[in-house]
Amino acid sequence: MKEIKFALFLMVISTSIVAFASDVETTKNFIGKASMSNKFEIETSQLALQKSQDSAVREFAEQMITDHTKASQELKNTAIALNLDSDIATKFDKEHQDKFDNLSKLNGKDFNDVYIKLQKEGHMKAVDMFSNYASAGDNEAVREFAAKTLPTLKAHKQHVLGLGELE
C-alpha cells in the first residue's frame, strides 16, 4: 500500500513539473512575446497621453513609456548579443493590432476604462511569463533580464490595479 501511495505521489510531482516546464517559453518565443508586450505598452500609453485627461491615467502612461522603453532596449541588446534580434517584434501581431485599433477609436471615460483593462490584462500575463522564464528559462542572459525586469512589472501590476478604482 505504501508503494502505491509513493508511486501516486511521484506521478503527481512529475506531472506538476512537466506542467510547469511547459508553461516556460523558449528563449525565441519569450523574446518575441516580451518585445511585443513592450511595444504594446509603449504605443497604447502614447495614445493615452494624447487621449486621456485623467491625471492618474496620464501619470501611469508616462511611467509605462519610460519603463517599457528601457526594458525594450535592454531586451534588444540581450537579443543582439545572442544573435536573436530577428525575434524582436517590430510590428503588432493581429491580436495586438486589433486591440490597439479598438482603443484608438475611444475617448473619455470609455478610453480610460479600456486602456486600464488592457494594462491589467497585459501586466497579469507579463508577470506570469517573466516569473516563469526567470526561474526556468533556457538561456542565462535572458533569465537574468527577466529576473531584473520582474520587480518593475510587479509594481506596474499593483499600480494599474489601483487605477481600476478610479471614477
PAZALUM-723214 format. One record per residue: residue number from 1; residue in one letter; chain; x, y, z of N, C-alpha, C in turn. Coordinates in Angstrom, 1 decimal, decimal comma, m for minus. Layout:
N
R     k   r   c      n_X      n_Y      n_Z     ca_X     ca_Y     ca_Z      c_X      c_Y      c_Z
R   NUM   A   A        X        Y        Z        X        Y        Z        X        Y        Z
...
***
This chain:
167
R     k   r   c      n_X      n_Y      n_Z     ca_X     ca_Y     ca_Z      c_X      c_Y      c_Z
R     1   M   A      0,8     m1,2      0,0      0,0      0,0      0,0      0,9      1,3      0,0
R     2   K   A      2,0      1,2      0,8      2,9      2,4      0,8      3,5      2,6     m0,5
R     3   E   A      3,8      1,5     m1,2      4,4      1,6     m2,6      3,5      2,3     m3,6
R     4   I   A      2,2      2,0     m3,5      1,2      2,6     m4,4      1,1      4,1     m4,1
R     5   K   A      1,0      4,4     m2,8      0,9      5,8     m2,4      2,1      6,6     m2,9
R     6   F   A      3,3      6,0     m2,7      4,5      6,6     m3,1      4,5      6,8     m4,7
R     7   A   A      4,1      5,8     m5,4      4,0      5,8     m6,8      3,1      6,9     m7,3
R     8   L   A      1,9      7,0     m6,6      1,0      8,1     m7,0      1,6      9,5     m6,7
R     9   F   A      2,3      9,6     m5,5      2,9     10,8     m5,2      3,9     11,2     m6,3
R    10   L   A      4,8     10,3     m6,7      5,7     10,6     m7,8      5,1     11,0     m9,1
R    11   M   A      3,9     10,4     m9,4      3,2     10,7    m10,6      2,7     12,2    m10,5
R    12   V   A      2,1     12,5     m9,4      1,6     13,9     m9,2      2,8     14,9     m9,3
R    13   I   A      3,9     14,6     m8,6      5,1     15,5     m8,7      5,6     15,6    m10,1
R    14   S   A      5,8     14,5    m10,8      6,3     14,6    m12,2      5,3     15,3    m13,1
R    15   T   A      4,0     15,1    m12,9      3,0     15,8    m13,7      3,1     17,3    m13,5
R    16   S   A      3,3     17,7    m12,2      3,4     19,1    m11,9      4,6     19,7    m12,5
R    17   I   A      5,7     19,0    m12,5      7,0     19,5    m13,0      6,8     19,7    m14,6
R    18   V   A      6,3     18,7    m15,2      6,1     18,8    m16,7      5,1     19,9    m17,0
R    19   A   A      4,0     20,1    m16,2      3,1     21,2    m16,5      3,8     22,5    m16,3
R    20   F   A      4,6     22,7    m15,3      5,3     23,9    m15,1      6,3     24,2    m16,2
R    21   A   A      7,0     23,1    m16,6      8,0     23,3    m17,7      7,4     23,7    m19,0
R    22   S   A      6,2     23,2    m19,2      5,5     23,5    m20,5      5,0     24,9    m20,5
R    23   D   A      4,9     25,6    m19,3      4,5     27,0    m19,2      5,6     27,9    m19,5
R    24   V   A      6,9     27,4    m19,4      8,0     28,2    m19,7      8,3     28,4    m21,2
R    25   E   A      8,4     29,6    m21,6      8,6     29,9    m23,0     10,0     29,5    m23,4
R    26   T   A     10,2     29,1    m24,7     11,5     29,0    m25,2     12,1     30,4    m25,3
R    27   T   A     13,4     30,5    m25,4     14,0     31,8    m25,5     13,5     32,6    m26,7
R    28   K   A     13,4     32,0    m27,8     12,9     32,7    m29,0     11,5     33,2    m28,8
R    29   N   A     10,6     32,3    m28,2      9,2     32,8    m28,0      9,2     33,9    m26,9
R    30   F   A     10,0     33,7    m25,9     10,0     34,7    m24,8     10,4     36,1    m25,4
R    31   I   A     11,4     36,1    m26,2     11,9     37,4    m26,7     10,8     38,0    m27,6
R    32   G   A     10,2     37,2    m28,4      9,1     37,7    m29,3      7,9     38,2    m28,5
R    33   K   A      7,5     37,5    m27,5      6,3     37,9    m26,7      6,7     39,1    m25,8
R    34   A   A      7,9     39,1    m25,2      8,3     40,2    m24,3      8,4     41,5    m25,1
R    35   S   A      9,0     41,4    m26,3      9,1     42,6    m27,2      7,8     43,1    m27,7
R    36   M   A      6,9     42,2    m28,0      5,5     42,6    m28,4      4,8     43,3    m27,2
R    37   S   A      5,0     42,7    m26,0      4,4     43,3    m24,9      4,9     44,7    m24,6
R    38   N   A      6,2     44,9    m24,7      6,8     46,2    m24,5      6,3     47,2    m25,6
R    39   K   A      6,2     46,8    m26,8      5,8     47,6    m27,9      4,3     48,1    m27,6
R    40   F   A      3,5     47,1    m27,2      2,1     47,4    m26,9      1,9     48,4    m25,8
R    41   E   A      2,7     48,2    m24,7      2,6     49,0    m23,5      3,0     50,5    m23,9
R    42   I   A      4,1     50,6    m24,7      4,6     51,9    m25,1      3,6     52,6    m26,0
R    43   E   A      3,1     51,9    m27,0      2,2     52,6    m28,0      0,8     52,9    m27,5
R    44   T   A      0,3     52,0    m26,6     m1,0     52,3    m26,0     m0,9     53,4    m25,0
R    45   S   A      0,2     53,5    m24,3      0,5     54,6    m23,4      0,7     55,9    m24,1
R    46   Q   A      1,4     55,9    m25,2      1,5     57,1    m26,0      0,1     57,6    m26,4
R    47   L   A     m0,8     56,7    m26,8     m2,1     57,0    m27,1     m2,9     57,6    m25,9
R    48   A   A     m2,6     57,0    m24,7     m3,2     57,5    m23,5     m2,8     59,0    m23,2
R    49   L   A     m1,6     59,3    m23,5     m1,2     60,7    m23,3     m1,9     61,7    m24,3
R    50   Q   A     m2,2     61,2    m25,4     m3,0     62,0    m26,4     m4,4     62,1    m26,1
R    51   K   A     m5,0     61,0    m25,6     m6,5     61,0    m25,4     m7,0     61,2    m24,0
R    52   S   A     m6,3     60,8    m23,0     m6,8     60,8    m21,7     m6,6     62,2    m21,0
R    53   Q   A     m7,6     62,6    m20,3     m7,5     63,9    m19,5     m7,3     63,5    m18,0
R    54   D   A     m7,4     62,3    m17,6     m7,3     61,8    m16,3     m5,8     61,9    m15,8
R    55   S   A     m5,5     62,6    m14,8     m4,1     62,8    m14,4     m3,5     61,5    m13,9
R    56   A   A     m4,3     60,6    m13,2     m3,7     59,3    m12,8     m3,4     58,4    m14,0
R    57   V   A     m4,3     58,4    m15,0     m4,0     57,6    m16,2     m2,8     58,1    m16,9
R    58   R   A     m2,7     59,5    m17,0     m1,6     60,1    m17,7     m0,3     59,8    m17,0
R    59   E   A     m0,3     59,9    m15,7      0,9     59,6    m14,9      1,4     58,1    m15,1
R    60   F   A      0,4     57,2    m15,1      0,7     55,8    m15,3      1,2     55,6    m16,7
R    61   A   A      0,6     56,2    m17,7      1,1     56,1    m19,1      2,5     56,6    m19,3
R    62   E   A      2,9     57,7    m18,6      4,2     58,2    m18,7      5,2     57,2    m18,1
R    63   Q   A      4,8     56,6    m17,0      5,7     55,6    m16,4      5,8     54,4    m17,3
R    64   M   A      4,7     54,0    m17,9      4,8     52,8    m18,8      5,8     53,1    m20,0
R    65   I   A      5,7     54,3    m20,5      6,6     54,6    m21,7      8,0     54,6    m21,2
R    66   T   A      8,3     55,2    m20,1      9,7     55,2    m19,6     10,2     53,8    m19,3
R    67   D   A      9,5     53,1    m18,5     10,0     51,8    m18,1     10,0     50,7    m19,2
R    68   H   A      9,0     50,7    m20,1      9,0     49,7    m21,1      9,9     50,1    m22,3
R    69   T   A     10,2     51,4    m22,4     11,2     51,8    m23,4     12,6     51,3    m22,9
R    70   K   A     12,9     51,4    m21,7     14,1     50,9    m21,1     14,2     49,4    m21,2
R    71   A   A     13,1     48,7    m20,8     13,1     47,3    m20,9     13,3     46,8    m22,3
R    72   S   A     12,6     47,5    m23,2     12,7     47,1    m24,7     14,1     47,2    m25,2
R    73   Q   A     14,8     48,3    m24,8     16,2     48,5    m25,2     17,1     47,4    m24,6
R    74   E   A     16,9     47,1    m23,3     17,7     46,0    m22,7     17,4     44,7    m23,3
R    75   L   A     16,2     44,4    m23,6     15,9     43,1    m24,3     16,5     43,1    m25,7
R    76   K   A     16,4     44,2    m26,4     17,0     44,2    m27,7     18,5     44,0    m27,6
R    77   N   A     19,2     44,6    m26,7     20,7     44,5    m26,5     21,0     43,0    m26,2
R    78   T   A     20,2     42,4    m25,3     20,4     41,0    m25,0     20,2     40,1    m26,2
R    79   A   A     19,1     40,4    m27,0     18,8     39,6    m28,2     19,9     39,7    m29,2
R    80   I   A     20,5     40,9    m29,4     21,6     41,1    m30,3     22,8     40,3    m29,9
R    81   A   A     23,1     40,4    m28,6     24,3     39,6    m28,1     24,1     38,1    m28,4
R    82   L   A     22,9     37,7    m28,4     22,6     36,2    m28,6     22,3     35,9    m30,1
R    83   N   A     22,4     36,9    m30,9     22,1     36,7    m32,3     20,6     36,3    m32,5
R    84   L   A     19,7     36,8    m31,6     18,3     36,5    m31,7     17,5     37,8    m31,9
R    85   D   A     18,1     38,8    m32,4     17,4     40,1    m32,6     16,4     40,0    m33,7
R    86   S   A     16,4     39,0    m34,5     15,3     38,9    m35,5     14,0     38,5    m34,9
R    87   D   A     14,1     38,0    m33,6     12,9     37,7    m32,9     12,2     38,9    m32,2
R    88   I   A     12,8     40,0    m32,2     12,2     41,2    m31,6     11,1     41,7    m32,5
R    89   A   A      9,9     41,9    m31,9      8,7     42,4    m32,6      8,9     43,8    m33,1
R    90   T   A      8,7     44,0    m34,4      8,8     45,3    m34,9      7,5     45,9    m35,3
R    91   K   A      6,5     45,0    m35,4      5,1     45,5    m35,6      4,2     44,6    m34,8
R    92   F   A      2,9     45,1    m34,6      2,0     44,3    m33,9      1,5     43,0    m34,6
R    93   D   A      1,3     42,0    m33,9      0,6     40,8    m34,5     m0,9     41,2    m34,6
R    94   K   A     m1,7     40,4    m35,2     m3,1     40,7    m35,4     m3,9     41,0    m34,1
R    95   E   A     m3,6     40,2    m33,1     m4,3     40,4    m31,8     m4,0     41,8    m31,2
R    96   H   A     m2,8     42,1    m31,2     m2,4     43,4    m30,6     m2,8     44,6    m31,5
R    97   Q   A     m2,8     44,4    m32,8     m3,2     45,5    m33,7     m4,7     45,7    m33,5
R    98   D   A     m5,5     44,6    m33,4     m6,9     44,8    m33,2     m7,2     45,5    m31,9
R    99   K   A     m6,5     45,2    m30,8     m6,7     45,8    m29,6     m6,4     47,3    m29,6
R   100   F   A     m5,2     47,6    m30,3     m4,8     49,0    m30,5     m5,8     49,8    m31,3
R   101   D   A     m6,3     49,2    m32,4     m7,2     49,9    m33,3     m8,5     50,2    m32,5
R   102   N   A     m9,0     49,2    m31,7    m10,2     49,4    m31,0    m10,0     50,5    m29,9
R   103   L   A     m8,9     50,5    m29,2     m8,6     51,5    m28,2     m8,5     52,9    m28,8
R   104   S   A     m7,9     53,0    m30,0     m7,7     54,3    m30,6     m9,0     55,0    m31,1
R   105   K   A    m10,1     54,2    m31,2    m11,4     54,7    m31,6    m12,2     55,3    m30,4
R   106   L   A    m11,7     55,1    m29,2    m12,4     55,5    m28,0    m11,9     56,9    m27,4
R   107   N   A    m12,8     57,5    m26,6    m12,4     58,7    m26,0    m13,0     58,8    m24,6
R   108   G   A    m12,5     59,7    m23,8    m13,0     60,0    m22,5    m13,0     58,8    m21,5
R   109   K   A    m14,0     58,6    m20,8    m14,1     57,5    m19,8    m14,0     56,1    m20,5
R   110   D   A    m14,6     56,0    m21,6    m14,5     54,7    m22,4    m13,1     54,4    m22,7
R   111   F   A    m12,3     55,4    m23,1    m10,9     55,2    m23,4    m10,2     54,7    m22,2
R   112   N   A    m10,4     55,5    m21,1     m9,7     55,2    m19,8    m10,0     53,8    m19,3
R   113   D   A    m11,3     53,4    m19,4    m11,7     52,1    m18,9    m11,0     51,0    m19,7
R   114   V   A    m11,0     51,1    m21,0    m10,4     50,0    m21,9     m8,9     50,0    m21,7
R   115   Y   A     m8,3     51,2    m21,7     m6,8     51,3    m21,5     m6,4     50,6    m20,2
R   116   I   A     m7,1     50,9    m19,1     m6,8     50,3    m17,8     m7,0     48,8    m17,9
R   117   K   A     m8,1     48,3    m18,5     m8,4     46,9    m18,7     m7,3     46,2    m19,4
R   118   L   A     m6,8     46,8    m20,5     m5,7     46,2    m21,3     m4,4     46,2    m20,5
R   119   Q   A     m4,2     47,2    m19,8     m3,0     47,2    m19,0     m3,0     46,2    m17,9
R   120   K   A     m4,2     46,0    m17,3     m4,3     45,0    m16,2     m4,1     43,6    m16,9
R   121   E   A     m4,7     43,3    m18,0     m4,6     42,0    m18,6     m3,1     41,8    m19,0
R   122   G   A     m2,5     42,8    m19,6     m1,1     42,7    m20,1     m0,1     42,4    m19,0
R   123   H   A     m0,3     43,2    m17,9      0,6     43,0    m16,8      0,4     41,7    m16,0
R   124   M   A     m0,8     41,2    m15,9     m1,0     39,9    m15,3     m0,3     38,8    m16,1
R   125   K   A     m0,4     38,9    m17,4      0,3     37,9    m18,3      1,8     38,1    m18,2
R   126   A   A      2,2     39,3    m18,3      3,7     39,6    m18,3      4,3     39,1    m17,0
R   127   V   A      3,7     39,4    m15,8      4,3     39,0    m14,6      4,4     37,4    m14,6
R   128   D   A      3,4     36,7    m15,0      3,5     35,3    m15,1      4,6     34,8    m16,0
R   129   M   A      4,6     35,4    m17,2      5,6     34,9    m18,2      7,0     35,2    m17,7
R   130   F   A      7,3     36,4    m17,2      8,6     36,8    m16,7      9,0     35,9    m15,5
R   131   S   A      8,0     35,7    m14,6      8,3     34,8    m13,4      8,7     33,4    m13,9
R   132   N   A      8,0     32,9    m14,8      8,3     31,5    m15,3      9,6     31,5    m16,0
R   133   Y   A      9,9     32,5    m16,8     11,2     32,4    m17,6     12,3     32,7    m16,6
R   134   A   A     12,2     33,6    m15,7     13,3     33,9    m14,7     13,7     32,7    m13,9
R   135   S   A     12,7     31,9    m13,6     13,0     30,7    m12,8     13,4     29,5    m13,6
R   136   A   A     13,0     29,4    m14,8     13,2     28,1    m15,5     13,5     28,3    m17,0
R   137   G   A     13,8     29,5    m17,4     14,1     29,7    m18,9     15,4     29,0    m19,3
R   138   D   A     15,5     28,8    m20,6     16,7     28,0    m21,1     17,9     28,8    m21,5
R   139   N   A     17,9     30,2    m21,2     19,1     31,0    m21,6     19,4     31,9    m20,4
R   140   E   A     20,6     31,8    m19,9     21,0     32,5    m18,7     20,9     34,0    m18,8
R   141   A   A     21,4     34,6    m19,9     21,3     36,0    m20,1     19,8     36,5    m20,1
R   142   V   A     19,0     35,8    m20,8     17,6     36,2    m20,9     16,9     35,9    m19,5
R   143   R   A     17,3     34,9    m18,8     16,7     34,7    m17,5     17,1     35,9    m16,6
R   144   E   A     18,3     36,3    m16,7     18,8     37,5    m15,9     17,9     38,7    m16,3
R   145   F   A     17,7     38,9    m17,6     16,9     40,1    m18,0     15,5     39,9    m17,4
R   146   A   A     14,9     38,8    m17,5     13,5     38,5    m16,9     13,5     38,8    m15,4
R   147   A   A     14,5     38,3    m14,7     14,5     38,5    m13,3     14,7     39,9    m12,9
R   148   K   A     15,5     40,7    m13,7     15,8     42,1    m13,4     14,5     42,9    m13,7
R   149   T   A     13,8     42,5    m14,7     12,6     43,3    m15,1     11,4     43,0    m14,3
R   150   L   A     11,3     41,8    m13,7     10,1     41,4    m13,0      9,7     42,3    m11,9
R   151   P   A     10,5     42,8    m11,0     10,0     43,8    m10,0      9,3     45,0    m10,5
R   152   T   A      9,8     45,5    m11,6      9,1     46,6    m12,3      7,7     46,2    m12,8
R   153   L   A      7,6     45,1    m13,4      6,3     44,6    m13,9      5,4     44,4    m12,8
R   154   K   A      5,9     43,9    m11,6      5,0     43,6    m10,5      4,5     45,0     m9,9
R   155   A   A      5,4     46,0     m9,9      5,0     47,3     m9,5      3,9     47,9    m10,4
R   156   H   A      4,1     47,7    m11,7      3,1     48,2    m12,7      1,8     47,5    m12,4
R   157   K   A      1,8     46,2    m12,2      0,6     45,5    m12,0     m0,2     46,1    m10,8
R   158   Q   A      0,6     46,3     m9,7     m0,1     46,9     m8,5     m0,6     48,3     m8,8
R   159   H   A      0,1     49,1     m9,5     m0,3     50,4     m9,8     m1,6     50,4    m10,7
R   160   V   A     m1,6     49,6    m11,7     m2,8     49,5    m12,6     m4,0     48,9    m11,9
R   161   L   A     m3,8     48,0    m11,0     m4,9     47,5    m10,2     m5,5     48,6     m9,4
R   162   G   A     m4,7     49,5     m8,9     m5,3     50,7     m8,2     m6,0     51,7     m9,1
R   163   L   A     m5,6     51,8    m10,3     m6,3     52,6    m11,3     m7,7     52,2    m11,6
R   164   G   A     m7,9     50,9    m11,5     m9,3     50,4    m11,7    m10,3     50,9    m10,7
R   165   E   A     m9,8     51,5     m9,6    m10,7     52,0     m8,6    m11,1     53,5     m8,8
R   166   L   A    m10,5     54,1     m9,9    m10,8     55,5    m10,2    m12,2     55,6    m10,8
R   167   E   A    m12,8     56,7    m10,6    m14,1     57,0    m11,2    m14,1     58,4    m11,8
***
